[in-house]
């Protein structure tokens, strides 16, 4: 998604200190976990979520007004 467009969406950039980096093409990577969360990604760990193995969301805890803890499980 274009960085300027993403920055205009309330709640998409949640980092208090540094927003997700603008890529060389002017875009920012957006990561979505369906029905759980959607936000700009500051990490550069995978080219796409398709590279990750399947996970299960085991639990979601609200840890204050702006924080969530997501517990995931991997199939081995």
PDB file of N, CA, C and O in Angstrom:
ATOM      1  N   UNK A   1       0.856  -1.161   0.000  1.00  0.00           N
ATOM      2  CA  UNK A   1       0.000   0.000   0.000  1.00  0.00           C
ATOM      3  C   UNK A   1       0.912   1.237   0.000  1.00  0.00           C
ATOM      4  O   UNK A   1       1.943   1.237   0.673  1.00  0.00           O
ATOM      5  N   UNK A   2       0.553   2.270  -0.731  1.00  0.00           N
ATOM      6  CA  UNK A   2       1.358   3.490  -0.685  1.00  0.00           C
ATOM      7  C   UNK A   2       1.467   4.024   0.759  1.00  0.00           C
ATOM      8  O   UNK A   2       0.474   4.080   1.485  1.00  0.00           O
ATOM      9  N   UNK A   3       2.680   4.410   1.153  1.00  0.00           N
ATOM     10  CA  UNK A   3       2.949   4.819   2.530  1.00  0.00           C
ATOM     11  C   UNK A   3       2.044   5.975   2.957  1.00  0.00           C
ATOM     12  O   UNK A   3       1.478   5.936   4.050  1.00  0.00           O
ATOM     13  N   UNK A   4       1.899   6.997   2.123  1.00  0.00           N
ATOM     14  CA  UNK A   4       1.076   8.156   2.479  1.00  0.00           C
ATOM     15  C   UNK A   4      -0.387   7.763   2.673  1.00  0.00           C
ATOM     16  O   UNK A   4      -1.060   8.273   3.570  1.00  0.00           O
ATOM     17  N   UNK A   5      -0.871   6.860   1.832  1.00  0.00           N
ATOM     18  CA  UNK A   5      -2.259   6.376   1.950  1.00  0.00           C
ATOM     19  C   UNK A   5      -2.438   5.592   3.257  1.00  0.00           C
ATOM     20  O   UNK A   5      -3.429   5.772   3.966  1.00  0.00           O
ATOM     21  N   UNK A   6      -1.476   4.727   3.564  1.00  0.00           N
ATOM     22  CA  UNK A   6      -1.553   3.940   4.797  1.00  0.00           C
ATOM     23  C   UNK A   6      -1.472   4.836   6.025  1.00  0.00           C
ATOM     24  O   UNK A   6      -2.175   4.602   7.009  1.00  0.00           O
ATOM     25  N   UNK A   7      -0.625   5.854   5.980  1.00  0.00           N
ATOM     26  CA  UNK A   7      -0.471   6.774   7.112  1.00  0.00           C
ATOM     27  C   UNK A   7      -1.751   7.537   7.398  1.00  0.00           C
ATOM     28  O   UNK A   7      -1.973   7.970   8.529  1.00  0.00           O
ATOM     29  N   UNK A   8      -2.600   7.709   6.388  1.00  0.00           N
ATOM     30  CA  UNK A   8      -3.859   8.431   6.560  1.00  0.00           C
ATOM     31  C   UNK A   8      -4.951   7.563   7.181  1.00  0.00           C
ATOM     32  O   UNK A   8      -5.992   8.093   7.572  1.00  0.00           O
ATOM     33  N   UNK A   9      -4.749   6.244   7.285  1.00  0.00           N
ATOM     34  CA  UNK A   9      -5.750   5.344   7.858  1.00  0.00           C
ATOM     35  C   UNK A   9      -5.551   5.287   9.371  1.00  0.00           C
ATOM     36  O   UNK A   9      -4.514   4.812   9.833  1.00  0.00           O
ATOM     37  N   UNK A  10      -6.533   5.765  10.157  1.00  0.00           N
ATOM     38  CA  UNK A  10      -6.385   5.757  11.611  1.00  0.00           C
ATOM     39  C   UNK A  10      -6.137   4.347  12.145  1.00  0.00           C
ATOM     40  O   UNK A  10      -6.845   3.405  11.788  1.00  0.00           O
ATOM     41  N   UNK A  11      -5.119   4.213  13.007  1.00  0.00           N
ATOM     42  CA  UNK A  11      -4.835   2.941  13.658  1.00  0.00           C
ATOM     43  C   UNK A  11      -3.966   1.979  12.874  1.00  0.00           C
ATOM     44  O   UNK A  11      -3.586   0.933  13.400  1.00  0.00           O
ATOM     45  N   UNK A  12      -3.642   2.300  11.637  1.00  0.00           N
ATOM     46  CA  UNK A  12      -2.842   1.373  10.837  1.00  0.00           C
ATOM     47  C   UNK A  12      -1.368   1.404  11.254  1.00  0.00           C
ATOM     48  O   UNK A  12      -0.690   0.377  11.216  1.00  0.00           O
ATOM     49  N   UNK A  13      -0.876   2.579  11.650  1.00  0.00           N
ATOM     50  CA  UNK A  13       0.476   2.711  12.186  1.00  0.00           C
ATOM     51  C   UNK A  13       0.341   2.891  13.696  1.00  0.00           C
ATOM     52  O   UNK A  13      -0.133   3.931  14.154  1.00  0.00           O
ATOM     53  N   UNK A  14       0.745   1.905  14.459  1.00  0.00           N
ATOM     54  CA  UNK A  14       0.532   1.950  15.907  1.00  0.00           C
ATOM     55  C   UNK A  14       1.786   2.138  16.732  1.00  0.00           C
ATOM     56  O   UNK A  14       1.699   2.333  17.944  1.00  0.00           O
ATOM     57  N   UNK A  15       2.940   2.086  16.112  1.00  0.00           N
ATOM     58  CA  UNK A  15       4.184   2.251  16.854  1.00  0.00           C
ATOM     59  C   UNK A  15       4.218   3.635  17.484  1.00  0.00           C
ATOM     60  O   UNK A  15       3.948   4.632  16.813  1.00  0.00           O
ATOM     61  N   UNK A  16       4.545   3.701  18.757  1.00  0.00           N
ATOM     62  CA  UNK A  16       4.591   4.991  19.437  1.00  0.00           C
ATOM     63  C   UNK A  16       5.826   5.796  19.057  1.00  0.00           C
ATOM     64  O   UNK A  16       5.795   7.027  19.062  1.00  0.00           O
ATOM     65  N   UNK A  17       6.917   5.098  18.725  1.00  0.00           N
ATOM     66  CA  UNK A  17       8.178   5.795  18.487  1.00  0.00           C
ATOM     67  C   UNK A  17       8.485   5.997  17.000  1.00  0.00           C
ATOM     68  O   UNK A  17       8.837   7.101  16.584  1.00  0.00           O
ATOM     69  N   UNK A  18       8.353   4.937  16.203  1.00  0.00           N
ATOM     70  CA  UNK A  18       8.785   4.995  14.801  1.00  0.00           C
ATOM     71  C   UNK A  18       7.747   4.308  13.921  1.00  0.00           C
ATOM     72  O   UNK A  18       7.371   3.169  14.200  1.00  0.00           O
ATOM     73  N   UNK A  19       7.273   4.973  12.863  1.00  0.00           N
ATOM     74  CA  UNK A  19       6.328   4.314  11.953  1.00  0.00           C
ATOM     75  C   UNK A  19       7.052   3.266  11.105  1.00  0.00           C
ATOM     76  O   UNK A  19       8.279   3.293  11.007  1.00  0.00           O
ATOM     77  N   UNK A  20       6.304   2.342  10.492  1.00  0.00           N
ATOM     78  CA  UNK A  20       6.931   1.350   9.616  1.00  0.00           C
ATOM     79  C   UNK A  20       7.707   2.044   8.494  1.00  0.00           C
ATOM     80  O   UNK A  20       7.309   3.117   8.039  1.00  0.00           O
ATOM     81  N   UNK A  21       8.805   1.442   8.048  1.00  0.00           N
ATOM     82  CA  UNK A  21       9.640   2.100   7.036  1.00  0.00           C
ATOM     83  C   UNK A  21       8.977   2.152   5.659  1.00  0.00           C
ATOM     84  O   UNK A  21       8.245   1.246   5.260  1.00  0.00           O
ATOM     85  N   UNK A  22       9.254   3.223   4.966  1.00  0.00           N
ATOM     86  CA  UNK A  22       8.816   3.365   3.572  1.00  0.00           C
ATOM     87  C   UNK A  22       9.775   2.552   2.716  1.00  0.00           C
ATOM     88  O   UNK A  22      10.988   2.737   2.811  1.00  0.00           O
ATOM     89  N   UNK A  23       9.255   1.655   1.879  1.00  0.00           N
ATOM     90  CA  UNK A  23      10.105   0.846   1.006  1.00  0.00           C
ATOM     91  C   UNK A  23      10.613   1.691  -0.159  1.00  0.00           C
ATOM     92  O   UNK A  23      10.135   2.805  -0.374  1.00  0.00           O
ATOM     93  N   UNK A  24      11.562   1.173  -0.898  1.00  0.00           N
ATOM     94  CA  UNK A  24      12.163   1.907  -2.010  1.00  0.00           C
ATOM     95  C   UNK A  24      11.126   2.366  -3.036  1.00  0.00           C
ATOM     96  O   UNK A  24      11.299   3.406  -3.671  1.00  0.00           O
ATOM     97  N   UNK A  25      10.052   1.595  -3.198  1.00  0.00           N
ATOM     98  CA  UNK A  25       9.007   1.953  -4.168  1.00  0.00           C
ATOM     99  C   UNK A  25       7.961   2.902  -3.591  1.00  0.00           C
ATOM    100  O   UNK A  25       6.990   3.233  -4.272  1.00  0.00           O
ATOM    101  N   UNK A  26       8.143   3.346  -2.337  1.00  0.00           N
ATOM    102  CA  UNK A  26       7.199   4.280  -1.715  1.00  0.00           C
ATOM    103  C   UNK A  26       6.064   3.606  -0.983  1.00  0.00           C
ATOM    104  O   UNK A  26       5.200   4.282  -0.425  1.00  0.00           O
ATOM    105  N   UNK A  27       6.050   2.284  -0.975  1.00  0.00           N
ATOM    106  CA  UNK A  27       4.979   1.548  -0.304  1.00  0.00           C
ATOM    107  C   UNK A  27       5.386   1.156   1.109  1.00  0.00           C
ATOM    108  O   UNK A  27       6.546   1.294   1.497  1.00  0.00           O
ATOM    109  N   UNK A  28       4.427   0.670   1.861  1.00  0.00           N
ATOM    110  CA  UNK A  28       4.659   0.086   3.174  1.00  0.00           C
ATOM    111  C   UNK A  28       3.949  -1.260   3.200  1.00  0.00           C
ATOM    112  O   UNK A  28       2.877  -1.428   2.620  1.00  0.00           O
ATOM    113  N   UNK A  29       4.561  -2.200   3.875  1.00  0.00           N
ATOM    114  CA  UNK A  29       3.960  -3.538   3.977  1.00  0.00           C
ATOM    115  C   UNK A  29       2.882  -3.510   5.056  1.00  0.00           C
ATOM    116  O   UNK A  29       3.116  -3.022   6.161  1.00  0.00           O
ATOM    117  N   UNK A  30       1.709  -4.030   4.734  1.00  0.00           N
ATOM    118  CA  UNK A  30       0.597  -4.139   5.673  1.00  0.00           C
ATOM    119  C   UNK A  30       0.380  -5.621   5.951  1.00  0.00           C
ATOM    120  O   UNK A  30       0.266  -6.424   5.025  1.00  0.00           O
ATOM    121  N   UNK A  31       0.324  -5.976   7.225  1.00  0.00           N
ATOM    122  CA  UNK A  31       0.097  -7.366   7.621  1.00  0.00           C
ATOM    123  C   UNK A  31      -1.277  -7.454   8.259  1.00  0.00           C
ATOM    124  O   UNK A  31      -1.625  -6.652   9.125  1.00  0.00           O
ATOM    125  N   UNK A  32      -2.060  -8.444   7.819  1.00  0.00           N
ATOM    126  CA  UNK A  32      -3.405  -8.639   8.363  1.00  0.00           C
ATOM    127  C   UNK A  32      -3.564 -10.079   8.826  1.00  0.00           C
ATOM    128  O   UNK A  32      -3.269 -11.022   8.092  1.00  0.00           O
ATOM    129  N   UNK A  33      -4.034 -10.227  10.054  1.00  0.00           N
ATOM    130  CA  UNK A  33      -4.470 -11.521  10.572  1.00  0.00           C
ATOM    131  C   UNK A  33      -5.990 -11.415  10.605  1.00  0.00           C
ATOM    132  O   UNK A  33      -6.556 -10.711  11.440  1.00  0.00           O
ATOM    133  N   UNK A  34      -6.631 -12.111   9.703  1.00  0.00           N
ATOM    134  CA  UNK A  34      -8.068 -11.963   9.480  1.00  0.00           C
ATOM    135  C   UNK A  34      -8.861 -12.040  10.775  1.00  0.00           C
ATOM    136  O   UNK A  34      -8.673 -12.958  11.575  1.00  0.00           O
ATOM    137  N   UNK A  35      -9.743 -11.075  10.976  1.00  0.00           N
ATOM    138  CA  UNK A  35     -10.627 -10.968  12.135  1.00  0.00           C
ATOM    139  C   UNK A  35      -9.883 -10.703  13.445  1.00  0.00           C
ATOM    140  O   UNK A  35     -10.502 -10.726  14.509  1.00  0.00           O
ATOM    141  N   UNK A  36      -8.562 -10.452  13.397  1.00  0.00           N
ATOM    142  CA  UNK A  36      -7.796 -10.188  14.613  1.00  0.00           C
ATOM    143  C   UNK A  36      -7.147  -8.804  14.566  1.00  0.00           C
ATOM    144  O   UNK A  36      -7.358  -7.990  15.465  1.00  0.00           O
ATOM    145  N   UNK A  37      -6.357  -8.536  13.519  1.00  0.00           N
ATOM    146  CA  UNK A  37      -5.565  -7.314  13.501  1.00  0.00           C
ATOM    147  C   UNK A  37      -5.104  -6.993  12.085  1.00  0.00           C
ATOM    148  O   UNK A  37      -4.967  -7.882  11.244  1.00  0.00           O
ATOM    149  N   UNK A  38      -4.868  -5.711  11.838  1.00  0.00           N
ATOM    150  CA  UNK A  38      -4.318  -5.237  10.562  1.00  0.00           C
ATOM    151  C   UNK A  38      -3.504  -3.993  10.874  1.00  0.00           C
ATOM    152  O   UNK A  38      -4.027  -3.037  11.448  1.00  0.00           O
ATOM    153  N   UNK A  39      -2.215  -3.996  10.498  1.00  0.00           N
ATOM    154  CA  UNK A  39      -1.392  -2.828  10.748  1.00  0.00           C
ATOM    155  C   UNK A  39      -0.131  -2.849   9.902  1.00  0.00           C
ATOM    156  O   UNK A  39       0.231  -3.868   9.313  1.00  0.00           O
ATOM    157  N   UNK A  40       0.531  -1.695   9.857  1.00  0.00           N
ATOM    158  CA  UNK A  40       1.783  -1.583   9.135  1.00  0.00           C
ATOM    159  C   UNK A  40       2.858  -2.422   9.806  1.00  0.00           C
ATOM    160  O   UNK A  40       2.926  -2.490  11.033  1.00  0.00           O
ATOM    161  N   UNK A  41       3.686  -3.052   9.010  1.00  0.00           N
ATOM    162  CA  UNK A  41       4.719  -3.945   9.523  1.00  0.00           C
ATOM    163  C   UNK A  41       6.077  -3.278   9.437  1.00  0.00           C
ATOM    164  O   UNK A  41       6.482  -2.815   8.371  1.00  0.00           O
ATOM    165  N   UNK A  42       6.777  -3.227  10.554  1.00  0.00           N
ATOM    166  CA  UNK A  42       8.115  -2.670  10.579  1.00  0.00           C
ATOM    167  C   UNK A  42       9.188  -3.709  10.353  1.00  0.00           C
ATOM    168  O   UNK A  42      10.356  -3.359  10.186  1.00  0.00           O
ATOM    169  N   UNK A  43       8.821  -4.978  10.342  1.00  0.00           N
ATOM    170  CA  UNK A  43       9.798  -6.052  10.188  1.00  0.00           C
ATOM    171  C   UNK A  43      10.095  -6.353   8.730  1.00  0.00           C
ATOM    172  O   UNK A  43       9.337  -5.982   7.834  1.00  0.00           O
ATOM    173  N   UNK A  44      11.191  -7.020   8.512  1.00  0.00           N
ATOM    174  CA  UNK A  44      11.569  -7.404   7.149  1.00  0.00           C
ATOM    175  C   UNK A  44      11.903  -8.893   7.116  1.00  0.00           C
ATOM    176  O   UNK A  44      12.832  -9.302   6.419  1.00  0.00           O
ATOM    177  N   UNK A  45      11.173  -9.685   7.845  1.00  0.00           N
ATOM    178  CA  UNK A  45      11.523 -11.074   8.070  1.00  0.00           C
ATOM    179  C   UNK A  45      11.143 -12.007   6.920  1.00  0.00           C
ATOM    180  O   UNK A  45      11.892 -12.937   6.622  1.00  0.00           O
ATOM    181  N   UNK A  46      10.005 -11.785   6.271  1.00  0.00           N
ATOM    182  CA  UNK A  46       9.532 -12.632   5.175  1.00  0.00           C
ATOM    183  C   UNK A  46       9.139 -11.761   3.992  1.00  0.00           C
ATOM    184  O   UNK A  46       8.715 -10.618   4.167  1.00  0.00           O
ATOM    185  N   UNK A  47       9.278 -12.297   2.801  1.00  0.00           N
ATOM    186  CA  UNK A  47       8.817 -11.568   1.623  1.00  0.00           C
ATOM    187  C   UNK A  47       7.291 -11.547   1.573  1.00  0.00           C
ATOM    188  O   UNK A  47       6.686 -10.570   1.133  1.00  0.00           O
ATOM    189  N   UNK A  48       6.679 -12.644   2.033  1.00  0.00           N
ATOM    190  CA  UNK A  48       5.219 -12.719   2.096  1.00  0.00           C
ATOM    191  C   UNK A  48       4.846 -13.681   3.211  1.00  0.00           C
ATOM    192  O   UNK A  48       5.662 -14.505   3.624  1.00  0.00           O
ATOM    193  N   UNK A  49       3.628 -13.581   3.693  1.00  0.00           N
ATOM    194  CA  UNK A  49       3.190 -14.495   4.748  1.00  0.00           C
ATOM    195  C   UNK A  49       3.115 -15.930   4.241  1.00  0.00           C
ATOM    196  O   UNK A  49       3.089 -16.862   5.045  1.00  0.00           O
ATOM    197  N   UNK A  50       3.081 -16.130   2.923  1.00  0.00           N
ATOM    198  CA  UNK A  50       3.087 -17.469   2.348  1.00  0.00           C
ATOM    199  C   UNK A  50       4.357 -18.246   2.651  1.00  0.00           C
ATOM    200  O   UNK A  50       4.364 -19.473   2.558  1.00  0.00           O
ATOM    201  N   UNK A  51       5.438 -17.551   3.013  1.00  0.00           N
ATOM    202  CA  UNK A  51       6.675 -18.216   3.395  1.00  0.00           C
ATOM    203  C   UNK A  51       6.618 -18.804   4.808  1.00  0.00           C
ATOM    204  O   UNK A  51       7.439 -19.651   5.161  1.00  0.00           O
ATOM    205  N   UNK A  52       5.670 -18.366   5.598  1.00  0.00           N
ATOM    206  CA  UNK A  52       5.554 -18.845   6.978  1.00  0.00           C
ATOM    207  C   UNK A  52       4.749 -20.140   7.010  1.00  0.00           C
ATOM    208  O   UNK A  52       3.853 -20.355   6.194  1.00  0.00           O
ATOM    209  N   UNK A  53       5.087 -20.990   7.964  1.00  0.00           N
ATOM    210  CA  UNK A  53       4.287 -22.214   8.101  1.00  0.00           C
ATOM    211  C   UNK A  53       2.984 -21.879   8.838  1.00  0.00           C
ATOM    212  O   UNK A  53       2.909 -20.856   9.519  1.00  0.00           O
ATOM    213  N   UNK A  54       1.963 -22.727   8.709  1.00  0.00           N
ATOM    214  CA  UNK A  54       0.662 -22.443   9.334  1.00  0.00           C
ATOM    215  C   UNK A  54       0.767 -22.349  10.854  1.00  0.00           C
ATOM    216  O   UNK A  54       1.524 -23.083  11.490  1.00  0.00           O
ATOM    217  N   UNK A  55      -0.007 -21.432  11.414  1.00  0.00           N
ATOM    218  CA  UNK A  55      -0.086 -21.273  12.863  1.00  0.00           C
ATOM    219  C   UNK A  55      -1.548 -21.258  13.277  1.00  0.00           C
ATOM    220  O   UNK A  55      -2.441 -21.013  12.466  1.00  0.00           O
ATOM    221  N   UNK A  56      -1.768 -21.522  14.544  1.00  0.00           N
ATOM    222  CA  UNK A  56      -3.113 -21.404  15.122  1.00  0.00           C
ATOM    223  C   UNK A  56      -3.073 -20.315  16.174  1.00  0.00           C
ATOM    224  O   UNK A  56      -2.129 -20.253  16.963  1.00  0.00           O
ATOM    225  N   UNK A  57      -4.076 -19.456  16.201  1.00  0.00           N
ATOM    226  CA  UNK A  57      -4.193 -18.451  17.247  1.00  0.00           C
ATOM    227  C   UNK A  57      -4.828 -19.159  18.445  1.00  0.00           C
ATOM    228  O   UNK A  57      -5.965 -19.624  18.371  1.00  0.00           O
ATOM    229  N   UNK A  58      -4.089 -19.234  19.534  1.00  0.00           N
ATOM    230  CA  UNK A  58      -4.561 -19.947  20.710  1.00  0.00           C
ATOM    231  C   UNK A  58      -5.290 -19.028  21.683  1.00  0.00           C
ATOM    232  O   UNK A  58      -6.257 -19.434  22.326  1.00  0.00           O
ATOM    233  N   UNK A  59      -4.820 -17.788  21.785  1.00  0.00           N
ATOM    234  CA  UNK A  59      -5.410 -16.878  22.764  1.00  0.00           C
ATOM    235  C   UNK A  59      -5.034 -15.440  22.421  1.00  0.00           C
ATOM    236  O   UNK A  59      -3.925 -15.178  21.956  1.00  0.00           O
ATOM    237  N   UNK A  60      -5.958 -14.513  22.649  1.00  0.00           N
ATOM    238  CA  UNK A  60      -5.688 -13.090  22.485  1.00  0.00           C
ATOM    239  C   UNK A  60      -6.045 -12.413  23.797  1.00  0.00           C
ATOM    240  O   UNK A  60      -7.184 -12.492  24.256  1.00  0.00           O
ATOM    241  N   UNK A  61      -5.065 -11.746  24.398  1.00  0.00           N
ATOM    242  CA  UNK A  61      -5.281 -11.009  25.650  1.00  0.00           C
ATOM    243  C   UNK A  61      -5.137  -9.525  25.377  1.00  0.00           C
ATOM    244  O   UNK A  61      -4.234  -9.106  24.652  1.00  0.00           O
ATOM    245  N   UNK A  62      -6.023  -8.729  25.955  1.00  0.00           N
ATOM    246  CA  UNK A  62      -5.868  -7.279  25.923  1.00  0.00           C
ATOM    247  C   UNK A  62      -5.007  -6.892  27.117  1.00  0.00           C
ATOM    248  O   UNK A  62      -5.363  -7.172  28.262  1.00  0.00           O
ATOM    249  N   UNK A  63      -3.891  -6.256  26.853  1.00  0.00           N
ATOM    250  CA  UNK A  63      -2.943  -5.848  27.890  1.00  0.00           C
ATOM    251  C   UNK A  63      -2.926  -4.325  27.991  1.00  0.00           C
ATOM    252  O   UNK A  63      -1.880  -3.693  27.846  1.00  0.00           O
ATOM    253  N   UNK A  64      -4.066  -3.764  28.234  1.00  0.00           N
ATOM    254  CA  UNK A  64      -4.180  -2.310  28.293  1.00  0.00           C
ATOM    255  C   UNK A  64      -4.855  -1.784  27.047  1.00  0.00           C
ATOM    256  O   UNK A  64      -5.185  -2.532  26.127  1.00  0.00           O
ATOM    257  N   UNK A  65      -5.051  -0.485  27.040  1.00  0.00           N
ATOM    258  CA  UNK A  65      -5.805   0.152  25.976  1.00  0.00           C
ATOM    259  C   UNK A  65      -5.164  -0.003  24.597  1.00  0.00           C
ATOM    260  O   UNK A  65      -5.880  -0.085  23.600  1.00  0.00           O
ATOM    261  N   UNK A  66      -3.841  -0.044  24.517  1.00  0.00           N
ATOM    262  CA  UNK A  66      -3.175  -0.055  23.214  1.00  0.00           C
ATOM    263  C   UNK A  66      -2.355  -1.310  22.953  1.00  0.00           C
ATOM    264  O   UNK A  66      -1.622  -1.358  21.965  1.00  0.00           O
ATOM    265  N   UNK A  67      -2.452  -2.314  23.794  1.00  0.00           N
ATOM    266  CA  UNK A  67      -1.597  -3.494  23.640  1.00  0.00           C
ATOM    267  C   UNK A  67      -2.393  -4.791  23.674  1.00  0.00           C
ATOM    268  O   UNK A  67      -3.325  -4.952  24.462  1.00  0.00           O
ATOM    269  N   UNK A  68      -2.003  -5.704  22.801  1.00  0.00           N
ATOM    270  CA  UNK A  68      -2.568  -7.054  22.795  1.00  0.00           C
ATOM    271  C   UNK A  68      -1.431  -8.056  22.829  1.00  0.00           C
ATOM    272  O   UNK A  68      -0.355  -7.804  22.286  1.00  0.00           O
ATOM    273  N   UNK A  69      -1.665  -9.169  23.455  1.00  0.00           N
ATOM    274  CA  UNK A  69      -0.711 -10.279  23.411  1.00  0.00           C
ATOM    275  C   UNK A  69      -1.409 -11.420  22.693  1.00  0.00           C
ATOM    276  O   UNK A  69      -2.492 -11.846  23.092  1.00  0.00           O
ATOM    277  N   UNK A  70      -0.785 -11.912  21.635  1.00  0.00           N
ATOM    278  CA  UNK A  70      -1.355 -13.004  20.848  1.00  0.00           C
ATOM    279  C   UNK A  70      -0.488 -14.233  21.054  1.00  0.00           C
ATOM    280  O   UNK A  70       0.715 -14.209  20.793  1.00  0.00           O
ATOM    281  N   UNK A  71      -1.113 -15.316  21.527  1.00  0.00           N
ATOM    282  CA  UNK A  71      -0.396 -16.583  21.710  1.00  0.00           C
ATOM    283  C   UNK A  71      -0.721 -17.452  20.518  1.00  0.00           C
ATOM    284  O   UNK A  71      -1.887 -17.704  20.214  1.00  0.00           O
ATOM    285  N   UNK A  72       0.346 -17.921  19.829  1.00  0.00           N
ATOM    286  CA  UNK A  72       0.174 -18.750  18.637  1.00  0.00           C
ATOM    287  C   UNK A  72       0.772 -20.120  18.853  1.00  0.00           C
ATOM    288  O   UNK A  72       1.680 -20.289  19.667  1.00  0.00           O
ATOM    289  N   UNK A  73       0.267 -21.096  18.127  1.00  0.00           N
ATOM    290  CA  UNK A  73       0.799 -22.441  18.166  1.00  0.00           C
ATOM    291  C   UNK A  73       1.178 -22.888  16.760  1.00  0.00           C
ATOM    292  O   UNK A  73       0.517 -22.536  15.783  1.00  0.00           O
ATOM    293  N   UNK A  74       2.249 -23.667  16.674  1.00  0.00           N
ATOM    294  CA  UNK A  74       2.729 -24.191  15.395  1.00  0.00           C
ATOM    295  C   UNK A  74       2.460 -25.682  15.317  1.00  0.00           C
ATOM    296  O   UNK A  74       2.584 -26.388  16.318  1.00  0.00           O
ATOM    297  N   UNK A  75       2.098 -26.163  14.155  1.00  0.00           N
ATOM    298  CA  UNK A  75       1.992 -27.603  13.918  1.00  0.00           C
ATOM    299  C   UNK A  75       3.382 -28.110  13.549  1.00  0.00           C
ATOM    300  O   UNK A  75       4.018 -27.587  12.634  1.00  0.00           O
ATOM    301  N   UNK A  76       3.837 -29.108  14.247  1.00  0.00           N
ATOM    302  CA  UNK A  76       5.192 -29.626  14.004  1.00  0.00           C
ATOM    303  C   UNK A  76       5.141 -30.837  13.083  1.00  0.00           C
ATOM    304  O   UNK A  76       6.181 -31.412  12.762  1.00  0.00           O
TER     305      UNK A  76
END
